[in-house]
């Protein structure tokens, strides 16, 4: 045997961190306990799920039918267990495990994982955030017609989702899609609850039911935060026993009146420094007690200086664009010859429907004759501004309303309501992560609706693992009061886990004459590992 034949080099990179986080949570054990272990199988269902999650967080775009190729150059025995081979992870095996997961109940498995994370890592659950997004689908995804005849269902459905066209957040209205509802903790953006929905599902129709179901599944006293899709009389009645903060849609008459007529309070000198410390120096507000949908609430009418400036700039731009458009319309209608006065006025009415801030007004309708000596009518008109509409938009600029049912003895400080709602971006960060082109499910390629739901479940597990690792790293850096260099060489206490993954590129698992060792483990990488759970360290040290 030659010297070269005695050397094996496999890539480990950042995948040991991912595998360690999976081990620390106990995902493999939870899956195996749920689905069971068949001694005849070469690889357990829990290990297959672990391999999918490692692949998902490997940040290379490979569909499932190329799944085993992902592990060809990886230290698979180190990551998944001795005697595990890449060809064990074929598409048939993965498909069977996905079907078993769906059959057992994706929600039950996810909740058990979440409860383990909450308990083990002491996740603060004072605030939780709900939002939804859509994913477009490639392919037909045909369903039997008789299966589409369903009665009104519960929020946790006993049937697969329907892939349909609907409002697309991906700006692909030409494709069918599915919807993902996600609840995250404010502490670390940890995924707490996920639910797959039909492609044409409305947030307004399901958000209240999602929160009620979430409360049943995870029993704790959390304040739920959501956008304006939650705010409606039916939903408010449904969640009246929950604590919530949401945004009031400006379509509500009372909201329109308050934004138009109420003046927000000037900031007192003694409050300016406090607001600056909270990063709220550009906000002013006023509180009102309101009863809507039979629920007593605190409404916080907020004025954002930055948003006001932006809204006024947009209004000015819109006005300028409409002036150009209306000049074109004016020229068009004044040059046109009409057979009847009604035809001229009908045309004017149709034009004005296309304008929001301006209006073309009839000055005079002149009766005259065409070159063919036929009686015609020509309209003399002028452009005027819609003063009331412009004034309304000017008063609304920069204003929005937040509502909460926490009143009287449970009352929150106005600043806390605002800060909490601003943290609604925790779910949006999760959606950006899931929609990243490097993520392994950028587009769906599985054919069965059941497997689409299972993919959403696995994606959500990846998001949970990623955010948990990032939370632990940042908390440890904060405790030791020592930062690490970011992408531009500046010291930070809040690095992204993606950057840490990049920092671990080039770590190899080498077997030389039967001796196994990790190479390229620098002092910086050792320091980072010391900040991560012990299960991560075991893959390197």
N, C-alpha and C positions, 0 to 999 in steps of 0.2 A: 504494500500500500504506500502510495507516495505521500509526501508531506502535505500537499494541497488537499488530498482526499481525507485527511484527518481533521480538517478545519470545516466547521459549519458556522455561517454568519447569518443571523436572522434579525430583522428590524423589530425593535421594541418601541422606540420613540416615546410618544405620550400615552400610548395605549395601556401601559401599566397603571397610570393614574386613573384612567377610565375603569379598568378592571377592578382596581382597588376600591373605588367608590361604589361599584356594583356589589362587591363583597361586603363592604362596610354596612350597606343598607340591608343586605341579606336577600337580594332579589332571587337568586338561584334557589335558595332554600324555600322561599315562599312559593315560587312556581312549581317546584317539585312536590311540595306538600299538597298543592291544589290539584295538580294533574297526575301525580303519582309517578313512580319510577318502574319501568319495565326492565328487568335484569337482562333481557335479550337484546336491548338496544345498545348500540355502541356509544351513544351520546344522549344525555337526558334532556328533557324539554327545557329545564331551567338553564342548562348550559347553552342550548340553542338560542334562547332569548338573550343570554349574556353575549353570545357572539354577534347577534343582530345589533345590540346596543353598542358594542365596541365598533362594529362596522359603521353604525350611524354616526358615531362621534369620531370617526377616523378622518372626516372631512375630505373624502374623495367620493366622487359621484359614480356609484356603481349600482345598477339595478340588481334585483335578487337573483336573476339567472346567471349573474357573474359573481355571485356572492363568495363562492369558494375561492375564486381567484384573488380576492382581497387578502386572504390569509396565506397565500402561496409563499410570500417572502416575509411573513411575520413569525414571531416566536409563539406559535399557536399552542405548543405544549406548556409553555410558561404561562400563557394567558388563560387557557381553557382547561388544562389538565394533561397529565401524562397519557401518552398513546392516542391523543386526539389528533386526527388527520384532517386536512382541508376538505377531502372528498366526502367526509361525513356530513358536511354542511351543504348538501345538494338541494336543489329547489324542491324536490319531493318531500324531503324531511322538513324543510322550513315551512312548506305549505301545510303539512299535517299538524305541525305544532301551532301554527297560526289558527287553524280550524279548531284545535282543542282549546286554545285560549278563548276563542269566541264562544264556543259551546259552554265552557265553564261559567263565563261571565266576566267581561273585561272590567266592568265597574267594580265588582267585588275584589278582583285582584289589585286594581289600582288603589282602591281605598285602603287595603291592608298594607301595601307598600308605603302609602302616605302616612298612615298612623304610626308605622315603625320609624319613619323619618322624623315625624313630629316629636315622638317620645325620645328617640336617641340623640337628636341634635338640638332639642329644646327650642323649636321654632316658635317665635312669638306670633300668636294668632289674633292679636287685638283687631287688626284690619285685614280684610280679604277683598280682592278685586276680581270682578267678573267682566269679561268681554268676549267677543266672538270674531272669527275670521272665516274666509272660505278658501278652498283649494280647488283648482281646476283639474279636470280629469281627461286623460287621453283614452279614447276607445269608446265602445258602444255601451258596455255594462248593461246588457239586456236583462230584464226581469220578466217573469211570467205575468201575464195580464191579471190573472185571478188573484195574485198576491198583492196587487195594488189596491184591492177593495178592502180597505181597513177601516175599522171603527175608530173613533177618536181615542188616541192612545195616551198612556201615561208618559211622563217625561223620560223614564228609563224604558226604552221601547223593547217589545218582545219580537221585533222584526228588524231585518237589516234596513239601513238607510236607503232612501230613494235618491239616485243621482239625477238631478234636474238642473235646468237653467234657472238662474235667479240673479239677484244683485251680486255682481262679482267684485270683490275687493282686489282681485288680480287684474282687473280691467280686461277680462276675457269673457265677455257676455256670449260669445259664439260657442263656448264649451259648456258641457255639463259640469256640475261642481258638487261638493259636499261642504258642510259647515262644521266648524269645531268651536265649541263653547269651552272656555278655560277660566278657572278660578285659581288665582295665585295669592300667596301670602305677601304682605308688604315687607316682611322680614326676609330678604334674600330672593324674592320672586319665586318661591318654591311652588311648583304645581300641586294644588290640593284636590282638584276635581276636574275631570274632563268628560265631555259628552259629544258624540258625533250626531249631526243632524242632517236632515234632507237639504238638498241643494237650494230649494226655494223657500227655506224656512225664514220666518221673520223674527228678529230679536225681540220685538215687542210682544209677540205671542208666547215666547218660551222663557224669557229671562226670569220672570216671577216664579215659574215652576222649577227652573234650574236651582234657584236659591232655596226653595222649600225642600227640594230633594237633597241638596247639599247639606242642609241643616239636619236632616234625618240621618244621613250617612255618617257625618262627623259631628258629634255632639260637643260643641263648645260655644262660648259666648263671644262671637266675632261680629264686628261691625262690617256689613257688606257695602262695598263701594262699586258703583256702576255708572255707565253713561246714561243719557236721556232716554234710551230705549226702554229702560225699566219704568220710567215715570208715566203711569197711566192709572186711571181709577181702578181698573180690574186688577192690575198687578199690585197696587198699593193695598187693596183689600186682601190679596193673597198673602202678602208678606207683612201684614200688620203686627205680627208677633215677633218679627225679626228687627234687628237694629240695622239701619241703612243710611247711606249718604249717596245722593245722586244729583244729576243735573236736571233742571227743569227745562223742558222744550219751550221755545219761544212761540209755539203755536197756541199755547194756553192763554186765554184772554187776560186772566189776572196777571200773568207774567209780563205780557205786553204793556199793561197799564203801569205796573211798577217800574219797569225799565224806562218808560217814557216820562213818568212823573216824579219818581223819587230821586232825591239828591243824596249821593253817598257822603259819608261823614269825612270831614277834614281830619288829617292825622295830627294828633297832639304832639307837641315837642317831646314829651316824656316817652311817647310810644315809638318815635322814629327809630331810635337805636335798637329797640327790641325787634321791630320789624326787619331792620337791616340784618340782625343776627339770624333771623329766620328766613332770610332771602325773600322777603315779602315787601321790600321798600317801594316797589312799583305798583302795589295794590292798595286800594281803599275799598271800604264796604259799609253796608248798613244791614242790620238784622230786622226782620219782620216776622211776627207770628201769624201763620196762615193755616186755615183748615181747608184741605182739598181732598176729595174722595172720602170724606168722613174721617180723615186722619189729621190730627193736630201736628203742625210741623214748624220748624224754624227755617225760614227762607233767608239766605245770605245773598244780597244783591251786591255783586263784585264788579269793580271797575279796574281793569288792567291798563296801565299807561302804554305799555308796549303794544298791546293788542288794539287799543284805541287808535294809536298812530297808524298801525297797519290797516285797520278797517277804514280809516279816513282816506288813506292813500288809495285803497281799493275803490272807495266810493268816487274819488276824484277821477280815477282811471276809467271807471264805468261810465261816468258822466261824459268824459271826453269821447269815449267810443260811441256812446249813444248820440252825441251831437253830430258826429260824422255820418252815422247811420241815418239819423233823422233828416239831415240835409239831402241825402240821396232820396229818401222817401218823399220829401217835400217837392223836390224837382220832378220826381216821377208823377205824383198826383196832380201837380199844377200843369203838367204838359199833356195829361191824358184827357181825351174827349169822352164824355158819358152820354148815353142815350136818355137817361132819366136821373133826376136828383137823387132817388133812392140808391141807384148804382154808385154814385159818387160817395154818398155817406156810408154805404156798406164797405166800400174800398177803404175809406178813412178809418172806419172802426177796426177793420182787419189789420191795418198798419199799426194802429195804436196798441193793439194787443202785443205787438213785438217790442214795445218800448216800456220801460219801467220808471225811468226818472224824468222823461220828457214826454210831451204830448203835442201832436199836430192838431191845431184847432182851426175849424172852418171860420173864415172871415166873411166870405161872400160866395154865393153860387151864381155865376153869370150865365144867362141864357143867350146863346149866339148861334151862328150857322157855320156848317162845315164848308169845305170847298165844293162839295156836291149839293150845296144849298139845303142840307138837312139840319133840322133843329138839334143842337147839342148843348151840353152844359159843361162849363169849366169851373174848377174850384180855385178860389183864392184862399190861401191858408198861411198860417205862421206857426213857428215852433215856440212853445212855452215850457217852462220848467214846472214839474209837479212839486210845488213848494212843500206841501204836507208830507209827501213821501220822502223827499230829501231831508227835511227836518227830522222825521221819524228815524231815518237811518243814521243821521248825525248824532241824535240822542242815544241811540242803541250802541253806537261804536264803542267797542272795548268792554261792554257789559255782558255779564252772564249771571245766572241764578243757580245756586246750589241749595238743595233741600235735604233735611234730615228729620227723622221722627224722634231724635234725642232732644227732648225738651224738659223743662223744669228740673227735677233732681238729677236727671241724666244728661243735662245740657253740656255741650262741648263748647270750648272757646272757638270764636270765629276763625282765628288763625289756624287752629288744629283742623277744622273742617276743610279749609282751603288747602293746606299742606297735604292732607290725606287725599283729597281729590286729585291734586297734581300728581300724586304717586300712582294714579290710574295707569300711567305708562308702563307699569310693571308687566301687565299682560301684553301690551304692545311690543315690549322688548322680546317677550317670548315668541310672539308671532313673527317678528323679524328673524329670530334665530331659526324657527322652523321653515321659513320661506327662503333661507339663504341658499344660493345656487350650489354651494358645496355640501349641503345637507343631503343625506341619502334618499330622501323622499321628496325631492324638489318637484317631481311630477309623478303621478300614480301610474303604475304599470301592472298591478294585480287586477284580475278580471272580475272577481266576485265582490259584491258589496260588503259581504261579511269580512273579507280580507282587507277592504279599504278601512273599515272601522278598526280592525286589528292593527293596521299600519298607523292609524291616528293614535291608538293606545301606545304603540311602541315609540312613536315620535315624542309623545308626551312624557314617557319614561326617560328618553334621552334628554329632554329639556329639564326634567327634575334633577337628573344626575349632574348635568352641566351646571345648573344654578346652585345646587348644593355644594359642589366642589368650589365654585367661585366664592360662595358665602363663607365657607370654612377658611379658605385662603385669606380673604380680606379680614375676617375677624381675628385670625392669628397675627397677621401683620400689624393690626391695630393694637393687639395686646403686647407684642414685643417692641412696638414703636420703631420698627425698622422697615423701610420700603425696599422695593426692587426696581430696577430700571425698566421703563416701558419701551415702546417701539422707537421713540425719538431720543432715548437715552436719559430721560428725566426720571427721577426717583418718584415712585407713587406707592400709596398704601391701598390703592383700588385697581389693581391690574385686572384685565379680563382673563378668564380661563383660556380663551382662544390664544392669547399671547403666550401664556404658559405652555400650551400645547406646542406652539411654534418653537419655544425655547428648548423643548425636549426633542426636537428633530435631530437625528444622527446618533441616537443611543442604540447600541446593538447588543444582542444576546449571542455570545460566541461560545462554541464548544470546541475546544482544542485538546486533542488526545483524550477525550472523555471528560475533561475538566470544563465546567460551565462557569462563565463569568460575564459581567456586564461591563461594557467599555464606553468611554466618553462621558462618564459621570463626573462632571466638574464640581468645584466647590459651590458655585452658584446653584447648580441643579440640586446638590445635596441640601443646601439651605432651603430651597423651595419645598423639597420633599419633607423636610422637618416640620413644615407648616401644615402638611396634609395629614389625613388620618393614617393610622398605622398600617391599615390594609394596603394603602398605596405604596408605602415605603417597602413592603415585603417584596414587591416585584422588582425592586432595583437594588436594595441594600443587602 
